[in-house]
Amino acid sequence: MDGKGRAAMGELTIWTYDWVPQGPRGFVRDLRLRWACEEAGLDYTVRTVPFDGRETNHLARQPFGQVPFLTDGELELFESGAGLLHLARKSDKLMPRDPAGEAETLQWTIAALNSIEMVSVPWWFLKISGDADNQLAGWMGMRLDQLESILGEREWLAAGRFTVADLLMADVLRVSDVRAFGDRPATEAYVTRLTDRPSFKKAQADQIGFFAAADEKRAEEGAG
Ligand SMILES: N[C@@H](CCC(=O)N[C@@H](CS)C(=O)NCC(=O)O)C(=O)O
């Protein structure tokens, strides 16, 4: 199944699953790439690999059986962070071109992945597994408190303006269990500010609509 971004078939293709259960809708990481394309005004198409059999059916394209991955003409790359940085090289709306601003953007993009999401994802998995004594709670709280101090002092993470680093950090932080874990007003205001952006809202609505259409297709196939 194919879904289209704003423009006619472009060179940029964001790959996701053809269907996912309700739970992750609005959070599947293809949203990061959709959001970045929307911010930058880059034309893109969304295409899919089957959710069923994902463990093995596209390993040549994403070695962990996950999504998203991105194609740009002949070029193909996996990892949402790599995809975002690739898109950021196409548009200064995502990353400034001055060396200091670019370095700061790279630094905070990697920090979102390797200092925050690195903790938040395993913390979240332990939380939803029902482990009452989540061994990662202390580490998670410390990281979020450190970030809260920073976000209390500035509007954007890098270069004094919106960058792809904010897009990624906000996507990591907007998970409802993460938002509910303690009271951090600066972080909450930051997440709200970022997710109020029209490009985020469009990307999220598009993803939700995309999977809703997939439900209908599944139902038709089941009925037929
Ligand atoms: N580090 C990867 C993580 C990708 C990831 O966790 N993708 C999820 C969807 S958001 C997935 O494919 N989950 C299915 C699975 O792991 O089997 C990235 O950022 O691209």
PDBQT file of the ligand as one rigid body, heavy atoms in Angstrom, charges set to zero:
ROOT
HETATM    1  N1  LIG A 301      16.755   2.799  16.408  1.00  0.00    +0.000 N 
HETATM    2  C1  LIG A 301      15.674   2.582  15.460  1.00  0.00    +0.000 C 
HETATM    3  C2  LIG A 301      14.476   2.072  16.208  1.00  0.00    +0.000 C 
HETATM    4  C3  LIG A 301      13.372   1.736  15.248  1.00  0.00    +0.000 C 
HETATM    5  C4  LIG A 301      12.170   1.169  15.948  1.00  0.00    +0.000 C 
HETATM    6  O1  LIG A 301      12.168   0.918  17.178  1.00  0.00    +0.000 OA
HETATM    7  N2  LIG A 301      11.129   0.978  15.159  1.00  0.00    +0.000 N 
HETATM    8  C5  LIG A 301       9.904   0.379  15.658  1.00  0.00    +0.000 C 
HETATM    9  C6  LIG A 301       8.720   1.181  15.186  1.00  0.00    +0.000 C 
HETATM   10  S1  LIG A 301       8.768   2.793  15.888  1.00  0.00    +0.000 SA
HETATM   11  C7  LIG A 301       9.779  -0.999  15.081  1.00  0.00    +0.000 C 
HETATM   12  O2  LIG A 301      10.054  -1.188  13.917  1.00  0.00    +0.000 OA
HETATM   13  N3  LIG A 301       9.337  -1.946  15.910  1.00  0.00    +0.000 N 
HETATM   14  C8  LIG A 301       9.084  -3.293  15.500  1.00  0.00    +0.000 C 
HETATM   15  C9  LIG A 301      10.129  -4.239  15.962  1.00  0.00    +0.000 C 
HETATM   16  O3  LIG A 301      11.092  -3.837  16.626  1.00  0.00    +0.000 OA
HETATM   17  O4  LIG A 301       9.953  -5.428  15.656  1.00  0.00    +0.000 OA
HETATM   18  C10 LIG A 301      15.355   3.890  14.730  1.00  0.00    +0.000 C 
HETATM   19  O5  LIG A 301      15.383   4.947  15.382  1.00  0.00    +0.000 OA
HETATM   20  O6  LIG A 301      15.067   3.848  13.524  1.00  0.00    +0.000 OA
ENDROOT
TORSDOF 0
